[in-house]
Amino acid sequence: MGFSVSGSAVIVFIGVMVAAGIAVPSMVGSFGSLTGAHGNQVDRGVDALNTGISIETATYDGEPDEFTIDLKNVGSTTLGVEETSVLVDGTIPPSSDVTTDVEGDQTAGLWLPGDTLTVTVERVDTEPDRAKIVAENGIAETASGSEIVIL
């Protein structure tokens, strides 16, 4: 081989090494992010499997136009009170019309396993046909029809 062929081969080899030196750290970072995202997805799945809520009572009182729902956390996951949503007949009521308390504590931010969360929705003008509670991780429970007690 002449010098030009050997020199060209060295230049190409150095170029490949520089390109690999640039590409490998990016790929390692991407694989690390992908692994972290997969771990987060697994954690969310485990939380969803360990979440259980049960509607104990759903009562509509037409005199003060209040709809009260008592829920029990029957799973093993601690849930956030603020992250728990209520829908009445498919509509999310204004937050100013919704009050919550956990075991009588209106300032509680966490809903521990075994605790009862009471959600009271004010200004419900008509008898509700359906109520749905959705936990922060998407687990939901619904009361409808005869499950709702009308006072």
C-alpha positions in Angstrom: 0.0 0.0 0.0 1.1 3.4 -0.8 1.3 6.3 1.6 -1.9 7.9 0.2 -4.0 4.7 0.9 -2.6 4.3 4.4 -3.0 8.0 5.2 -6.6 7.9 3.9 -7.3 4.8 6.1 -5.9 6.6 9.2 -8.0 9.7 8.5 -11.1 7.6 8.1 -10.3 5.6 11.3 -9.8 8.8 13.3 -13.1 10.2 11.9 -15.0 7.0 13.0 -13.4 7.3 16.4 -14.4 10.9 16.8 -18.0 10.2 15.6 -18.2 7.3 18.0 -17.0 9.5 20.8 -19.7 12.0 20.1 -22.5 9.4 19.6 -21.9 7.0 22.5 -22.5 9.5 25.3 -25.7 10.7 23.7 -26.9 7.1 23.3 -26.0 6.2 26.9 -28.0 9.3 28.1 -31.0 8.3 26.0 -31.0 4.8 27.2 -30.8 6.1 30.8 -33.8 8.3 30.2 -35.7 5.4 28.6 -34.9 3.1 31.6 -36.1 5.8 34.0 -39.3 6.4 32.1 -40.0 2.6 32.1 -39.4 2.5 35.9 -41.9 5.4 36.4 -44.4 3.5 34.2 -44.0 0.4 36.3 -44.4 2.4 39.6 -47.7 4.0 38.3 -49.0 0.6 37.3 -48.2 -0.8 40.8 -49.9 2.2 42.4 -53.0 1.6 40.2 -53.1 -2.1 41.1 -52.8 -1.2 44.8 -55.5 1.5 44.7 -59.1 0.7 45.7 -61.9 3.1 46.5 -65.4 2.2 47.5 -68.5 4.4 47.6 -70.0 3.7 51.0 -73.0 6.1 50.7 -74.2 8.7 48.2 -77.0 10.9 49.6 -78.8 13.8 47.9 -80.6 16.3 50.2 -82.9 18.5 48.2 -83.6 21.0 50.9 -80.1 22.5 51.1 -79.3 21.2 47.5 -76.3 19.1 48.9 -74.9 15.9 47.5 -72.7 14.0 50.0 -70.6 11.0 49.0 -68.7 8.9 51.6 -65.8 7.0 50.2 -63.5 4.5 51.7 -59.9 4.0 50.7 -59.9 0.1 50.5 -56.5 -0.1 48.7 -53.0 0.1 50.1 -52.0 3.4 48.3 -52.2 6.7 50.0 -54.2 9.2 47.8 -54.1 12.9 47.7 -57.4 14.6 48.6 -56.8 17.5 46.1 -56.0 15.1 43.3 -59.3 13.2 43.8 -62.0 14.4 41.4 -65.8 14.2 41.6 -68.2 14.3 38.7 -72.0 14.7 39.2 -74.0 13.7 36.2 -70.9 13.9 34.0 -70.0 17.5 35.1 -67.2 18.6 37.4 -68.7 21.0 39.9 -66.9 24.3 40.6 -64.2 23.8 43.4 -66.0 26.5 45.4 -69.0 24.2 45.7 -67.0 21.2 46.8 -65.8 20.5 50.4 -63.9 17.5 51.6 -62.9 16.0 54.9 -61.0 12.9 55.9 -62.3 11.3 59.1 -63.7 14.7 60.1 -60.6 16.7 59.3 -61.3 19.3 56.6 -57.6 20.3 56.3 -56.3 16.8 55.6 -54.4 16.6 52.3 -53.9 12.8 52.3 -56.4 10.0 52.2 -54.8 7.0 53.9 -55.7 3.4 53.4 -58.8 2.5 55.6 -59.8 6.2 56.0 -63.1 7.6 54.9 -63.3 10.7 52.6 -66.5 12.7 52.6 -67.1 14.8 49.6 -70.0 17.3 49.8 -71.1 19.1 46.6 -73.3 22.2 47.2 -75.8 23.8 44.8 -76.8 20.6 43.1 -80.2 21.8 41.8 -81.6 18.5 40.5 -81.5 15.0 41.8 -78.3 13.4 40.5 -78.5 10.2 38.5 -74.8 9.4 38.6 -71.7 10.3 40.6 -68.2 9.3 39.7 -65.1 9.6 41.9 -61.7 9.5 40.2 -58.5 9.0 42.1 -55.2 10.7 41.1 -54.0 7.6 39.2 -57.2 7.1 37.2 -59.0 4.5 39.3 -62.7 5.4 39.5 -65.8 4.3 41.3 -69.4 5.2 40.2 -72.7 5.4 42.0 -75.9 5.6 40.0 -79.6 5.0 40.1 -80.8 3.3 43.3 -77.3 3.5 44.9 -78.0 7.3 45.4 -80.3 7.9 48.4 -82.7 10.8 48.0 -83.7 12.6 51.2 
